[in-house]
């Protein structure tokens, strides 16, 4: 029972940065913008988050620094793609390269430093419950924020007028503009939100997952977040399933190596990606309650002057 509890806790920890980053990207793509720079925003968020926490001793300030870093980088993307109508794919890839370089510059002085990890929730009488106590009432704030983010985003997209307008812009920005909606303003706000989520996801890694910063510590999680959005068919509920599925397979492959399972290490490393893609493709092909990509996704919009 203790082993199962430890595995579940590890899965939650491994899935949280994916869920945070993918949630922001889902909203961005629902608005019709394709931002491939999630990895770059995450790694800058990790560097700035660690720097902020190390300088102040506060996890909250570190998280806010990560969010701010992601938002600033997202504004660069918005300026290029929405303001200057530059190709979104090329800009996103360039943003990732920029993010890696900036994070290396910011984090160079912090390599080898350590900080205290984010505190975990403790509720007397609940956190000490057998098995479910630590899982439900003993996580750090990032885990609860990621779940609240999904719930709030689902409500926003499908229960509010603003969410309807955002989805309409993602499907047909020309018609939305003709109706008087500020397409570029709404898309800019969506991109900023996605950048903040990516920055928070990156900050989670040195603030809660590991107590130190190393260059490249996102290890491709930004790209996985992008894939999760696509394979989840742009639906928040399926996004949760995909994030936790990837986290589960990642942790189980580590335990399998510890149990002496005779599988080549290269295959074990690729197994989480393979399993996630296969299962989520099957889920995304289910027609009941399904969804398709926003029709205007990645399309440049230039309003009439």
C-alpha positions, 0 to 999 in steps of 0.5 A: 500500500505504501508503494502504491501511495508513493507511485501515485504521489510521484505521478501527480508530481510528474503530471502537474507541469504538463497539465499547467503548460497544456492548459494555457496552450489549449486556451491559446489554440482555442483562440486560433493561435498556434504557439510552438514556443511553450518549451522556451517559455517554460525553461525561462519560467524555470530560471526566473522562478528559481532566481526569484525564490533563491533571492527572496526565500519565497516560493510564491515570489518565485512562482510569480517571477516564473509567470511574469517571465512567461508573460513577457516572452509571450508578448514577444510572440504576440508582437511578432505574430499578431502585431506584425503578422509573422508566421506563427510556426516559425516565430514559435520555434524561434521563441523556443531557441530564444528561451533556451538561450535566455534561461542559460544566461539567467540561470548560469549563476544559480547552477549548483545552488539549492532552495527549499521545495514548496511547502505541502498542504497539511490539514490535521486529521485529514492529511494523516488519513491512511493512503488517501490523506497525502494524495488528497490533502498533502500536495503542494499548491501547484497541484491544486492550482493545476486542477483548479485551472482546468475546472475554471477554464472549462467553465470559462470556455463553455459557460460564459459569453467571453468563452463563446466569443473566444471560441468563435474567434478561433473558428472564424476570425473574419466573422467575429471581426465583422460582428465587432469583436476585437480579435487581436486584443482577445488573442493577445490576452489568450497568448499572455494567459498561455505564457503565464501558464507555461512560465508557472509550469516551468517554475514548478520544476525547480520550486517543487519537483527538484530543489535546484536549477539545471539548464534544459531541465524542462527536458521536452515537456513543452513539446509534450504539452503541445502534443497533449492539446492536439491529441486531447482534441482541444477538450479540457477533460481529455487533457487531464487524462492525457497529462496524468497518463503520461505522468503515470507511464513516466513513473512506472517505467522508472519503477520497472527499471528498479524492478529489474525488468529486462527492457533496453533503456532506450525503449524504456525512455521512449515508452512514455511518449509512445504510450501517451501518443497511442492512447490519446490518438485512440481517445481523440478519434472517439466521435461521441462528444468529440471536438476538432481543431479550431478552423482558424488555428494558425491563420494570420489575421489582418483587420481592415484599416 
